[in-house]
Amino acid sequence: MNKLKTRKIWNSKRPAVILMLVGACFMGYGISRGELAVVFTKAINICMECVGIG
């Protein structure tokens, strides 16, 4: 019975772990392409507009 519960828990966490790994891979790919600076620039512009400075 205890083995069955352990198996069910692992099976329910597996999709979440796989999606987190895929997300990390996409983030790494974006950083390697130099998209990090673009995203930060857009985030700064949006924040400045919300505050009313930009």
NUMARRO-706677 format. One line per field, with one value per residue: residue number from 1; residue in three letters; x, y, z of N, C-alpha, C, CB in turn. Coordinates in nm, 2 decimals. Each point is the difference from the previous one (the first is absolute). Glycine has a CB too. Example, Ala and Ser with C-alpha at 12.3 -4.5 7.8 and 13.67 -1.06 7.14 Angstrom:
<nodes>
k	1	2
r	ALA	SER
n_x	1.32	0.15
n_y	-0.57	0.23
n_z	0.78	-0.19
ca_x	-0.09	0.09
ca_y	0.12	0.11
ca_z	0.00	0.00
c_x	0.09	-0.08
c_y	0.12	0.11
c_z	0.00	0.08
cb_x	-0.19	0.12
cb_y	-0.12	-0.06
cb_z	0.12	-0.22
</nodes>
This chain:
<nodes>
k	1	2	3	4	5	6	7	8	9	10	11	12	13	14	15	16	17	18	19	20	21	22	23	24	25	26	27	28	29	30	31	32	33	34	35	36	37	38	39	40	41	42	43	44	45	46	47	48	49	50	51	52	53	54
r	MET	ASN	LYS	LEU	LYS	THR	ARG	LYS	ILE	TRP	ASN	SER	LYS	ARG	PRO	ALA	VAL	ILE	LEU	MET	LEU	VAL	GLY	ALA	CYS	PHE	MET	GLY	TYR	GLY	ILE	SER	ARG	GLY	GLU	LEU	ALA	VAL	VAL	PHE	THR	LYS	ALA	ILE	ASN	ILE	CYS	MET	GLU	CYS	VAL	GLY	ILE	GLY
n_x	0.08	0.28	0.01	-0.27	0.12	0.26	-0.17	-0.18	0.25	0.13	-0.26	-0.02	0.32	-0.02	-0.13	0.19	0.26	-0.09	-0.05	0.28	0.15	-0.16	0.08	0.31	-0.01	-0.13	0.22	0.23	-0.12	-0.01	0.30	0.10	-0.15	0.16	-0.31	0.18	-0.03	-0.31	-0.10	0.13	-0.14	-0.29	0.04	0.08	-0.26	-0.20	0.13	-0.03	-0.31	-0.06	0.14	-0.16	0.32	-0.10
n_y	-0.12	0.13	-0.06	0.17	0.27	-0.01	-0.01	0.26	0.18	-0.08	0.06	0.30	0.07	-0.10	0.27	0.16	-0.11	0.07	0.31	0.05	-0.11	0.19	0.26	-0.06	-0.02	0.29	0.13	-0.11	0.13	0.29	0.00	-0.08	0.26	0.22	-0.08	0.14	0.27	-0.06	-0.04	0.27	0.18	-0.09	0.05	0.31	0.06	-0.11	0.18	0.27	-0.04	-0.04	0.28	0.17	-0.07	-0.05
n_z	0.00	-0.04	-0.32	-0.06	0.12	-0.19	-0.26	0.07	0.05	-0.28	-0.16	0.13	-0.08	-0.32	-0.07	0.20	-0.13	-0.29	0.06	0.14	-0.26	-0.19	0.18	-0.01	-0.32	-0.02	0.19	-0.18	-0.26	0.12	0.09	-0.29	-0.13	0.21	0.15	0.25	-0.16	-0.08	0.30	0.11	-0.22	0.08	0.31	-0.04	-0.17	0.23	0.23	-0.16	-0.05	0.31	0.08	-0.23	-0.11	-0.29
ca_x	-0.08	0.09	0.07	-0.10	-0.01	0.12	0.00	-0.09	0.06	0.10	-0.07	-0.07	0.10	0.09	-0.03	0.05	0.15	0.03	-0.03	0.10	0.12	-0.02	0.00	0.14	0.07	-0.03	0.07	0.14	0.01	-0.02	0.12	0.11	-0.03	0.01	-0.14	-0.01	0.01	-0.12	-0.10	0.02	-0.03	-0.14	-0.05	0.03	-0.08	-0.13	-0.01	0.00	-0.13	-0.10	0.02	-0.03	0.13	0.05
ca_y	0.12	0.11	0.01	0.05	0.14	0.06	0.00	0.10	0.14	0.03	0.02	0.13	0.11	-0.01	0.11	0.13	0.00	0.01	0.14	0.09	-0.02	0.06	0.14	0.04	-0.01	0.11	0.11	-0.01	0.03	0.14	0.07	-0.02	0.08	0.14	0.06	0.04	0.15	0.05	-0.01	0.10	0.13	0.01	0.00	0.13	0.09	-0.02	0.05	0.15	0.05	-0.02	0.10	0.13	0.07	-0.01
ca_z	0.00	0.01	-0.13	-0.09	0.03	-0.04	-0.15	-0.05	0.02	-0.10	-0.13	-0.01	-0.01	-0.12	-0.11	0.04	-0.01	-0.14	-0.05	0.06	-0.08	-0.14	0.02	0.02	-0.13	-0.08	0.06	-0.03	-0.15	-0.01	0.05	-0.09	-0.12	0.04	0.02	0.14	0.00	-0.06	0.10	0.11	-0.05	-0.01	0.14	0.06	-0.06	0.05	0.14	0.00	-0.04	0.11	0.10	-0.06	-0.03	-0.14
c_x	0.09	0.07	-0.09	-0.01	0.12	0.00	-0.10	0.05	0.10	-0.06	-0.07	0.10	0.08	-0.04	0.05	0.15	0.04	-0.02	0.10	0.14	-0.01	0.01	0.14	0.08	-0.03	0.06	0.15	0.02	-0.02	0.12	0.12	-0.02	0.01	-0.13	-0.02	-0.01	-0.13	-0.12	0.01	-0.03	-0.15	-0.07	0.02	-0.09	-0.15	-0.01	0.00	-0.13	-0.11	0.02	-0.02	0.13	0.03	-0.10
c_y	0.13	0.03	0.06	0.15	0.08	0.01	0.10	0.14	0.03	0.02	0.14	0.11	0.00	0.10	0.13	0.01	0.01	0.14	0.10	-0.01	0.07	0.15	0.05	-0.01	0.12	0.13	0.01	0.03	0.15	0.08	-0.01	0.09	0.15	0.07	0.06	0.16	0.06	0.00	0.10	0.14	0.03	0.01	0.14	0.11	-0.01	0.06	0.16	0.06	-0.01	0.11	0.14	0.07	0.00	0.03
c_z	0.00	-0.13	-0.10	0.02	-0.06	-0.15	-0.05	0.02	-0.10	-0.13	-0.01	-0.01	-0.13	-0.10	0.05	-0.01	-0.14	-0.06	0.06	-0.08	-0.14	0.01	0.02	-0.13	-0.09	0.05	-0.03	-0.15	-0.02	0.05	-0.09	-0.13	0.03	0.02	0.14	0.01	-0.06	0.10	0.11	-0.05	-0.01	0.14	0.06	-0.07	0.05	0.14	0.00	-0.05	0.11	0.11	-0.05	-0.03	-0.14	-0.10
cb_x	-0.18	0.03	0.14	-0.12	-0.14	0.12	0.06	-0.18	-0.04	0.16	-0.03	-0.19	0.01	0.01	-0.20	-0.19	0.02	-0.06	-0.24	-0.11	0.04	-0.14	-0.23	-0.02	0.00	-0.22	-0.17	0.04	-0.09	-0.25	-0.08	0.03	-0.14	0.21	-0.08	0.12	0.25	0.09	-0.01	0.17	0.22	0.01	0.04	0.23	0.15	-0.03	0.12	0.25	0.06	-0.01	0.17	-0.21	0.08	0.14
cb_y	-0.13	-0.05	-0.20	-0.22	-0.05	-0.09	-0.24	-0.16	-0.02	-0.14	-0.25	-0.09	-0.01	-0.24	-0.13	0.01	-0.14	-0.25	-0.07	-0.02	-0.21	-0.20	-0.01	-0.08	-0.25	-0.11	0.00	-0.17	-0.23	-0.04	-0.04	-0.23	-0.18	0.00	-0.17	-0.21	-0.01	-0.08	-0.25	-0.15	-0.01	-0.13	-0.25	-0.07	-0.01	-0.21	-0.22	-0.02	-0.07	-0.25	-0.15	0.01	-0.07	-0.17
cb_z	0.12	0.25	0.06	0.00	0.21	0.19	0.00	0.06	0.24	0.13	-0.02	0.13	0.25	0.04	-0.07	0.16	0.20	-0.02	-0.02	0.23	0.13	-0.07	0.09	0.24	0.02	-0.06	0.18	0.18	-0.06	0.02	0.23	0.09	-0.08	-0.13	-0.16	0.08	-0.02	-0.23	-0.06	0.10	-0.13	-0.22	0.02	0.04	-0.21	-0.15	0.08	-0.05	-0.24	-0.05	0.10	0.12	0.22	0.08
</nodes>
